[in-house]
Structures are given as structure tokens and as C-alpha cells.
Amino acid sequence: MSWLYLAVLLVSLGCMVLLDRRFRLFLFADARRGALVLAVGVAFFLLWDLVAISLGFYGRGQGEALSGVELLPHLPVEELVFITFLCYLTMVLYGLVTRFFVRVPEEGR
């Protein structure tokens, strides 16, 4: 049993939090709205996984880097952390792109 994959996911998630905090891109721009969007995204993909597991499309992998801790049968704790990281990463990237690369036309022109 190893906790390597979970540790890497948590470090990556922590880096996203630091980036978000520094530039106020998502949760640090509007905590209430950001938390709601993040919760909806995580719930959607978690439901997606649960449906796929129940239909037999996939199950828990057998990797040496996995902790072996399951939240439900065939749903390792790493999957929930990965889904959270993926949703958070997407919103931070959206914040970066809209802040630094998308020009918003000035009103009144």
C-alpha cells in the first residue's frame, strides 16, 4: 500500500490554491459562487463515476501508488481528490485565460 498518488494529487491541488490565492482567479475572487461551482462540478463527475461503476464499465485499478482506501466499492479516495483537482484546475485556468488573454470591450464606445 502506497500513498504516492494521493500525495501528488494533494500537492498539485495545493499549488492550484496558491495560484488562485495569488491572482484571485476562482475561489479567492468570489468564495460563495466558486464553492458552489466547484461542488456542482465534483458532484456531477462523482455521479458520472458511480453510474459507470454500477454499469460495470470500470472498477478500481491495481496500482502500487494507490492507497487502497475505498470510499465505496471500486471508488478509491484518490478518485474523489482527482475529480476535485480536475474541476478546480479547470476553473483556475478559465480565470487565468479570461483575466490575461481575453480582451473585454470597453462600455460606451
PyMOL commands that set and color helices and strands:
alter all, ss='L'
color gray80, all
select helices_A, chain A and resi 4-23+31-54+77-100
alter helices_A, ss='H'
color red, helices_A
select strands_A, chain A and resi 70-72+75-76
alter strands_A, ss='S'
color yellow, strands_A
deselect
rebuild
show_as cartoon
